[in-house]
Amino acid sequence: MLKKHKTHNFAYKDSMGVLHQLSFKPHSYPNLMEYIRDQGFEDWGDCRGRSWCGTCHIKTSENANLPIENEDEQHCLLVLPNHQNGSRLACQILMDENIRELEFEYLGDN
Ligand code: FES
């Protein structure tokens, strides 16, 4: 018997200001950047998830508990001119239960 994977939801406001309600199965994608890119909402990910380019810069919900876990992301965020509290790189956010019911918003790299 196949084990069923529970589906979770989150919201994403894209670079055009359109809010999308999205659902996913945990770990169905390597990270949030690739998931959003494959939905066709953003043409981003120039460095392919290495925390170098900043194109996948997003704002997270105030209630998000998504601590930054690597120095490369921290460094990349600090040099982005529109960095703010709650900024993250979507390529460093895993598609797991921690993003359930959160809202993300495109910020970009300028
Ligand atoms: S894809 Fe380049 S920083 Fe995320």
Backbone and ligand atoms as CSV (ligand in chain L), in Angstrom:
chain,resi,resn,atom,element,x,y,z
A,1,MET,N,N,0.839,-1.187,0.000
A,1,MET,CA,C,0.000,0.000,0.000
A,1,MET,C,C,0.885,1.252,0.000
A,2,LEU,N,N,0.565,2.214,-0.872
A,2,LEU,CA,C,1.338,3.441,-0.957
A,2,LEU,C,C,1.005,4.385,0.184
A,3,LYS,N,N,2.028,5.012,0.719
A,3,LYS,CA,C,1.824,5.984,1.786
A,3,LYS,C,C,1.376,7.303,1.165
A,4,LYS,N,N,0.326,7.918,1.679
A,4,LYS,CA,C,-0.171,9.182,1.151
A,4,LYS,C,C,0.618,10.336,1.753
A,5,HIS,N,N,0.946,11.309,0.893
A,5,HIS,CA,C,1.654,12.497,1.354
A,5,HIS,C,C,0.652,13.625,1.521
A,6,LYS,N,N,0.675,14.228,2.677
A,6,LYS,CA,C,-0.235,15.323,2.957
A,6,LYS,C,C,0.162,16.559,2.149
A,7,THR,N,N,-0.825,17.305,1.686
A,7,THR,CA,C,-0.572,18.529,0.938
A,7,THR,C,C,-0.700,19.733,1.868
A,8,HIS,N,N,0.211,20.709,1.705
A,8,HIS,CA,C,0.180,21.932,2.501
A,8,HIS,C,C,-0.022,23.131,1.576
A,9,ASN,N,N,-0.402,24.246,2.172
A,9,ASN,CA,C,-0.677,25.462,1.407
A,9,ASN,C,C,0.191,26.623,1.875
A,10,PHE,N,N,0.455,27.524,0.957
A,10,PHE,CA,C,1.068,28.801,1.297
A,10,PHE,C,C,0.663,29.802,0.231
A,11,ALA,N,N,0.997,31.073,0.475
A,11,ALA,CA,C,0.643,32.120,-0.487
A,11,ALA,C,C,1.913,32.796,-0.984
A,12,TYR,N,N,1.869,33.246,-2.228
A,12,TYR,CA,C,3.017,33.948,-2.823
A,12,TYR,C,C,2.526,35.125,-3.648
A,13,LYS,N,N,3.026,36.330,-3.297
A,13,LYS,CA,C,2.734,37.529,-4.092
A,13,LYS,C,C,3.888,37.740,-5.057
A,14,ASP,N,N,3.601,37.643,-6.337
A,14,ASP,CA,C,4.658,37.650,-7.346
A,14,ASP,C,C,5.139,39.058,-7.695
A,15,SER,N,N,6.074,39.133,-8.626
A,15,SER,CA,C,6.700,40.407,-8.998
A,15,SER,C,C,5.725,41.359,-9.686
A,16,MET,N,N,4.558,40.873,-10.081
A,16,MET,CA,C,3.527,41.728,-10.660
A,16,MET,C,C,2.496,42.151,-9.608
A,17,GLY,N,N,2.688,41.698,-8.370
A,17,GLY,CA,C,1.773,42.044,-7.290
A,17,GLY,C,C,0.561,41.142,-7.188
A,18,VAL,N,N,0.576,40.030,-7.909
A,18,VAL,CA,C,-0.554,39.099,-7.893
A,18,VAL,C,C,-0.335,38.052,-6.797
A,19,LEU,N,N,-1.337,37.862,-5.950
A,19,LEU,CA,C,-1.239,36.892,-4.861
A,19,LEU,C,C,-1.762,35.530,-5.330
A,20,HIS,N,N,-0.942,34.504,-5.160
A,20,HIS,CA,C,-1.301,33.146,-5.560
A,20,HIS,C,C,-1.440,32.269,-4.325
A,21,GLN,N,N,-2.471,31.449,-4.278
A,21,GLN,CA,C,-2.615,30.439,-3.242
A,21,GLN,C,C,-2.090,29.140,-3.830
A,22,LEU,N,N,-1.081,28.564,-3.195
A,22,LEU,CA,C,-0.387,27.408,-3.762
A,22,LEU,C,C,-0.415,26.239,-2.790
A,23,SER,N,N,-0.309,25.050,-3.331
A,23,SER,CA,C,-0.239,23.854,-2.484
A,23,SER,C,C,0.918,22.985,-2.956
A,24,PHE,N,N,1.440,22.200,-2.038
A,24,PHE,CA,C,2.599,21.362,-2.360
A,24,PHE,C,C,2.625,20.142,-1.443
A,25,LYS,N,N,3.315,19.135,-1.927
A,25,LYS,CA,C,3.609,17.974,-1.096
A,25,LYS,C,C,5.012,18.166,-0.525
A,26,PRO,N,N,5.203,17.954,0.783
A,26,PRO,CA,C,6.520,18.171,1.388
A,26,PRO,C,C,7.625,17.465,0.610
A,27,HIS,N,N,8.708,18.212,0.392
A,27,HIS,CA,C,9.922,17.716,-0.257
A,27,HIS,C,C,9.702,17.298,-1.716
A,28,SER,N,N,8.653,17.816,-2.328
A,28,SER,CA,C,8.419,17.526,-3.739
A,28,SER,C,C,9.340,18.355,-4.635
A,29,TYR,N,N,9.939,19.406,-4.081
A,29,TYR,CA,C,10.923,20.234,-4.783
A,29,TYR,C,C,12.113,20.443,-3.857
A,30,PRO,N,N,13.299,20.693,-4.430
A,30,PRO,CA,C,14.474,20.923,-3.575
A,30,PRO,C,C,14.346,22.182,-2.717
A,31,ASN,N,N,13.671,23.214,-3.259
A,31,ASN,CA,C,13.544,24.465,-2.503
A,31,ASN,C,C,12.414,25.312,-3.096
A,32,LEU,N,N,12.091,26.397,-2.373
A,32,LEU,CA,C,10.979,27.268,-2.769
A,32,LEU,C,C,11.257,27.999,-4.086
A,33,MET,N,N,12.492,28.385,-4.328
A,33,MET,CA,C,12.839,29.078,-5.582
A,33,MET,C,C,12.476,28.223,-6.790
A,34,GLU,N,N,12.860,26.962,-6.763
A,34,GLU,CA,C,12.604,26.090,-7.917
A,34,GLU,C,C,11.109,25.826,-8.101
A,35,TYR,N,N,10.413,25.694,-6.994
A,35,TYR,CA,C,8.967,25.469,-7.080
A,35,TYR,C,C,8.267,26.653,-7.753
A,36,ILE,N,N,8.558,27.866,-7.277
A,36,ILE,CA,C,7.905,29.065,-7.826
A,36,ILE,C,C,8.313,29.285,-9.283
A,37,ARG,N,N,9.564,29.055,-9.601
A,37,ARG,CA,C,10.027,29.173,-10.990
A,37,ARG,C,C,9.271,28.195,-11.891
A,38,ASP,N,N,9.114,26.964,-11.430
A,38,ASP,CA,C,8.450,25.963,-12.259
A,38,ASP,C,C,6.948,26.193,-12.404
A,39,GLN,N,N,6.369,27.001,-11.503
A,39,GLN,CA,C,4.961,27.378,-11.668
A,39,GLN,C,C,4.820,28.477,-12.731
A,40,GLY,N,N,5.970,29.061,-13.122
A,40,GLY,CA,C,5.970,30.104,-14.150
A,40,GLY,C,C,5.770,31.501,-13.610
A,41,PHE,N,N,5.893,31.692,-12.289
A,41,PHE,CA,C,5.658,33.018,-11.712
A,41,PHE,C,C,6.891,33.911,-11.778
A,42,GLU,N,N,8.079,33.346,-11.700
A,42,GLU,CA,C,9.299,34.158,-11.742
A,42,GLU,C,C,10.343,33.468,-12.614
A,43,ASP,N,N,11.082,34.297,-13.352
A,43,ASP,CA,C,12.228,33.805,-14.110
A,43,ASP,C,C,13.462,34.193,-13.300
A,44,TRP,N,N,13.794,33.400,-12.332
A,44,TRP,CA,C,14.871,33.729,-11.401
A,44,TRP,C,C,15.741,32.516,-11.156
A,45,GLY,N,N,16.726,32.678,-10.275
A,45,GLY,CA,C,17.605,31.557,-9.954
A,45,GLY,C,C,18.865,31.547,-10.791
A,46,ASP,N,N,19.411,32.740,-11.067
A,46,ASP,CA,C,20.597,32.838,-11.943
A,46,ASP,C,C,21.770,31.999,-11.446
A,47,CYS,N,N,21.948,31.893,-10.145
A,47,CYS,CA,C,23.087,31.135,-9.602
A,47,CYS,C,C,22.716,29.690,-9.275
A,48,ARG,N,N,21.496,29.316,-9.627
A,48,ARG,CA,C,21.008,27.941,-9.408
A,48,ARG,C,C,21.023,27.516,-7.945
A,49,GLY,N,N,20.664,28.451,-7.097
A,49,GLY,CA,C,20.493,28.100,-5.688
A,49,GLY,C,C,21.742,28.131,-4.847
A,50,ARG,N,N,22.749,28.885,-5.285
A,50,ARG,CA,C,24.008,28.919,-4.527
A,50,ARG,C,C,24.109,30.126,-3.582
A,51,SER,N,N,23.063,30.903,-3.453
A,51,SER,CA,C,23.080,32.099,-2.588
A,51,SER,C,C,24.040,33.168,-3.091
A,52,TRP,N,N,24.204,33.283,-4.388
A,52,TRP,CA,C,25.136,34.267,-4.941
A,52,TRP,C,C,24.422,35.434,-5.621
A,53,CYS,N,N,23.332,35.163,-6.334
A,53,CYS,CA,C,22.780,36.173,-7.242
A,53,CYS,C,C,21.747,37.101,-6.596
A,54,GLY,N,N,20.999,36.615,-5.626
A,54,GLY,CA,C,19.975,37.427,-4.972
A,54,GLY,C,C,18.692,37.584,-5.765
A,55,THR,N,N,18.586,36.964,-6.934
A,55,THR,CA,C,17.368,37.128,-7.748
A,55,THR,C,C,16.134,36.542,-7.064
A,56,CYS,N,N,16.337,35.581,-6.169
A,56,CYS,CA,C,15.192,34.923,-5.502
A,56,CYS,C,C,14.899,35.543,-4.143
A,57,HIS,N,N,15.289,36.800,-3.963
A,57,HIS,CA,C,15.067,37.517,-2.706
A,57,HIS,C,C,13.561,37.703,-2.468
A,58,ILE,N,N,13.105,37.269,-1.311
A,58,ILE,CA,C,11.682,37.375,-0.977
A,58,ILE,C,C,11.511,37.872,0.458
A,59,LYS,N,N,10.315,38.330,0.737
A,59,LYS,CA,C,9.938,38.711,2.098
A,59,LYS,C,C,9.074,37.592,2.659
A,60,THR,N,N,9.268,37.270,3.927
A,60,THR,CA,C,8.471,36.210,4.551
A,60,THR,C,C,7.452,36.814,5.519
A,61,SER,N,N,6.459,36.052,5.864
A,61,SER,CA,C,5.452,36.459,6.842
A,61,SER,C,C,6.121,36.797,8.166
A,62,GLU,N,N,5.493,37.703,8.927
A,62,GLU,CA,C,6.032,38.059,10.238
A,62,GLU,C,C,6.050,36.866,11.184
A,63,ASN,N,N,5.121,35.944,11.019
A,63,ASN,CA,C,5.050,34.787,11.920
A,63,ASN,C,C,5.930,33.622,11.462
A,64,ALA,N,N,6.711,33.830,10.419
A,64,ALA,CA,C,7.560,32.747,9.905
A,64,ALA,C,C,8.682,32.433,10.891
A,65,ASN,N,N,8.959,31.168,11.064
A,65,ASN,CA,C,10.094,30.740,11.883
A,65,ASN,C,C,11.048,29.987,10.959
A,66,LEU,N,N,11.764,30.766,10.152
A,66,LEU,CA,C,12.653,30.194,9.143
A,66,LEU,C,C,14.044,30.804,9.318
A,67,PRO,N,N,14.775,30.361,10.320
A,67,PRO,CA,C,16.091,30.960,10.570
A,67,PRO,C,C,17.069,30.727,9.428
A,68,ILE,N,N,17.899,31.733,9.184
A,68,ILE,CA,C,18.954,31.612,8.170
A,68,ILE,C,C,20.023,30.677,8.705
A,69,GLU,N,N,20.380,29.674,7.898
A,69,GLU,CA,C,21.279,28.632,8.406
A,69,GLU,C,C,22.626,28.566,7.711
A,70,ASN,N,N,22.889,29.491,6.771
A,70,ASN,CA,C,24.244,29.453,6.210
A,70,ASN,C,C,24.776,30.856,5.945
A,71,GLU,N,N,26.085,30.984,6.027
A,71,GLU,CA,C,26.750,32.284,5.903
A,71,GLU,C,C,26.610,32.864,4.508
A,72,ASP,N,N,26.563,32.034,3.489
A,72,ASP,CA,C,26.433,32.542,2.124
A,72,ASP,C,C,25.119,33.297,1.954
A,73,GLU,N,N,24.046,32.766,2.502
A,73,GLU,CA,C,22.762,33.470,2.409
A,73,GLU,C,C,22.827,34.776,3.192
A,74,GLN,N,N,23.360,34.737,4.387
A,74,GLN,CA,C,23.472,35.947,5.212
A,74,GLN,C,C,24.249,37.030,4.463
A,75,HIS,N,N,25.355,36.650,3.873
A,75,HIS,CA,C,26.191,37.616,3.149
A,75,HIS,C,C,25.438,38.171,1.934
A,76,CYS,N,N,24.800,37.319,1.172
A,76,CYS,CA,C,24.063,37.763,-0.017
A,76,CYS,C,C,22.958,38.743,0.375
A,77,LEU,N,N,22.216,38.442,1.434
A,77,LEU,CA,C,21.126,39.322,1.867
A,77,LEU,C,C,21.654,40.691,2.279
A,78,LEU,N,N,22.777,40.722,2.962
A,78,LEU,CA,C,23.298,41.990,3.476
A,78,LEU,C,C,23.740,42.940,2.375
A,79,VAL,N,N,24.090,42.420,1.212
A,79,VAL,CA,C,24.515,43.309,0.126
A,79,VAL,C,C,23.360,43.699,-0.806
A,80,LEU,N,N,22.190,43.132,-0.597
A,80,LEU,CA,C,21.033,43.521,-1.415
A,80,LEU,C,C,20.509,44.868,-0.924
A,81,PRO,N,N,20.327,45.849,-1.818
A,81,PRO,CA,C,19.914,47.182,-1.382
A,81,PRO,C,C,18.528,47.229,-0.744
A,82,ASN,N,N,17.663,46.288,-1.074
A,82,ASN,CA,C,16.307,46.295,-0.503
A,82,ASN,C,C,16.130,45.234,0.584
A,83,HIS,N,N,17.227,44.828,1.176
A,83,HIS,CA,C,17.170,43.876,2.292
A,83,HIS,C,C,16.352,44.468,3.439
A,84,GLN,N,N,15.545,43.674,4.080
A,84,GLN,CA,C,14.733,44.138,5.205
A,84,GLN,C,C,14.504,43.001,6.187
A,85,ASN,N,N,13.923,43.301,7.342
A,85,ASN,CA,C,13.596,42.246,8.296
A,85,ASN,C,C,12.659,41.255,7.609
A,86,GLY,N,N,12.960,39.985,7.762
A,86,GLY,CA,C,12.135,38.966,7.131
A,86,GLY,C,C,12.587,38.605,5.736
A,87,SER,N,N,13.650,39.245,5.239
A,87,SER,CA,C,14.183,38.882,3.931
A,87,SER,C,C,14.786,37.486,3.975
A,88,ARG,N,N,14.593,36.756,2.889
A,88,ARG,CA,C,15.230,35.449,2.714
A,88,ARG,C,C,15.505,35.220,1.233
A,89,LEU,N,N,16.323,34.223,0.983
A,89,LEU,CA,C,16.516,33.744,-0.378
A,89,LEU,C,C,15.640,32.509,-0.547
A,90,ALA,N,N,14.761,32.526,-1.537
A,90,ALA,CA,C,13.839,31.402,-1.727
A,90,ALA,C,C,14.585,30.100,-2.009
A,91,CYS,N,N,15.799,30.214,-2.564
A,91,CYS,CA,C,16.553,28.992,-2.868
A,91,CYS,C,C,17.065,28.294,-1.618
A,92,GLN,N,N,16.992,28.973,-0.471
A,92,GLN,CA,C,17.462,28.380,0.777
A,92,GLN,C,C,16.311,27.953,1.684
A,93,ILE,N,N,15.094,28.021,1.175
A,93,ILE,CA,C,13.923,27.621,1.961
A,93,ILE,C,C,13.426,26.273,1.455
A,94,LEU,N,N,13.393,25.320,2.362
A,94,LEU,CA,C,12.957,23.972,1.987
A,94,LEU,C,C,11.446,23.903,1.845
A,95,MET,N,N,11.013,23.034,0.960
A,95,MET,CA,C,9.577,22.797,0.774
A,95,MET,C,C,9.130,21.765,1.799
A,96,ASP,N,N,8.952,22.230,3.036
A,96,ASP,CA,C,8.528,21.300,4.090
A,96,ASP,C,C,7.423,21.949,4.925
A,97,GLU,N,N,7.080,21.321,6.026
A,97,GLU,CA,C,5.966,21.773,6.853
A,97,GLU,C,C,6.166,23.172,7.415
A,98,ASN,N,N,7.392,23.634,7.498
A,98,ASN,CA,C,7.673,24.946,8.101
A,98,ASN,C,C,7.134,26.109,7.283
A,99,ILE,N,N,6.815,25.903,6.022
A,99,ILE,CA,C,6.270,27.011,5.220
A,99,ILE,C,C,4.749,26.923,5.090
A,100,ARG,N,N,4.168,25.959,5.741
A,100,ARG,CA,C,2.709,25.784,5.698
A,100,ARG,C,C,1.999,27.045,6.196
A,101,GLU,N,N,1.049,27.522,5.410
A,101,GLU,CA,C,0.183,28.666,5.729
A,101,GLU,C,C,0.930,29.995,5.813
A,102,LEU,N,N,2.167,30.051,5.369
A,102,LEU,CA,C,2.903,31.320,5.363
A,102,LEU,C,C,2.617,32.094,4.082
A,103,GLU,N,N,3.022,33.383,4.101
A,103,GLU,CA,C,2.909,34.198,2.893
A,103,GLU,C,C,4.283,34.761,2.551
A,104,PHE,N,N,4.628,34.676,1.279
A,104,PHE,CA,C,5.895,35.198,0.777
A,104,PHE,C,C,5.618,36.251,-0.273
A,105,GLU,N,N,6.563,37.168,-0.407
A,105,GLU,CA,C,6.390,38.252,-1.383
A,105,GLU,C,C,7.697,38.506,-2.109
A,106,TYR,N,N,7.620,38.669,-3.404
A,106,TYR,CA,C,8.811,38.941,-4.221
A,106,TYR,C,C,9.447,40.267,-3.832
A,107,LEU,N,N,10.764,40.289,-3.681
A,107,LEU,CA,C,11.520,41.526,-3.483
A,107,LEU,C,C,12.527,41.734,-4.603
A,108,GLY,N,N,13.136,40.666,-5.061
A,108,GLY,CA,C,14.130,40.780,-6.124
A,108,GLY,C,C,15.464,41.313,-5.635
A,109,ASP,N,N,16.335,41.592,-6.585
A,109,ASP,CA,C,17.720,41.928,-6.232
A,109,ASP,C,C,18.061,43.379,-6.476
A,110,ASN,N,N,17.072,44.271,-6.518
A,110,ASN,CA,C,17.404,45.694,-6.665
A,110,ASN,C,C,16.475,46.578,-5.861
L,1,FES,S1,S,19.021,31.430,-6.864
L,1,FES,FE1,FE,20.673,32.794,-6.645
L,1,FES,S2,S,20.472,33.487,-4.616
L,1,FES,FE2,FE,18.818,32.118,-4.845
